Structure formats: C-alpha cells, structure tokens
Amino acid sequence: MIASEGLSVQLACRVLRVFLPRRSGHWFRNTGVTPAKTLVLVAPGGFEQFFAEAGTPARAGEQPPPVASEGLARIAELSDRYGASLVGSRR
C-alpha cells in the first residue's frame, strides 16, 4: 500500500500508520492483488459514512477496475456533501 501526503511517499509491506491533519491532500493505493485492510479513524465522527457510500468491495486476486466517469461524479457529489476536496489525478 502506498500513502502520500504532499511530497513524502511511504511504501508499506505489512503495516502503515499515517496521521493526516485535517485538509491534508493524500491518497492510498493498493499496488498488489492481495486485498488490503484499512482502518480509518476520523474525528469528529461522520466522515466514515463517506467511505461506506463511495467504496466498492474488493474482489480477492483482482485489481479494481478504473473508476468510470459516473463513479467520479458520485465521489465528487459525496465529497461536497462531506466537506472533502478532490485534488488532481493519481495514476
């Protein structure tokens, strides 16, 4: 799994711990085919519902398909609802 905040990038094989201050630009990507488990703690509460609404369950042994334009539109809508910002493109 890779995590990025600003210009620093970390690669973790087993465990990655990241603290992100509010409004920090970041992204996560599982670069393998083994499903990754992510525990996200948010404070104050409420933003965890964004993940429940925006996410799609992983399929073991498969990379996820690229996000289609309707998926991006849905994430943009949810971002507005939950006070998040989409920043640039991560490929």
Residue, then its C-alpha position, 0 to 999 in steps of 0.5 A: m500500500i502506498a500513502s502520500e501526503g504532499l511530497s513524502v511517499q511511504l511504501a508499506c509491506r505489512v503495516l502503515r500508520v499515517f496521521l493526516p491533519r485535517r485538509s491534508g491532500h493524500w491518497f492510498r493505493n493498493t499496488g498488489v492483488t492481495p486485498a488490503k485492510t484499512l482502518v480509518l479513524v476520523a474525528p469528529g465522527g461522520f466522515e466514515q459514512f463517506f467511505a461506506e457510500a463511495g467504496t466498492p468491495a474488493r474482489a480477492g486476486e483482482q485489481p479494481p477496475p478504473v473508476a468510470s466517469e459516473g463513479l467520479a461524479r458520485i465521489a465528487e457529489l459525496s465529497d461536497r456533501y462531506g466537506a472533502s476536496l478532490v485534488g488532481s489525478r493519481r495514476 
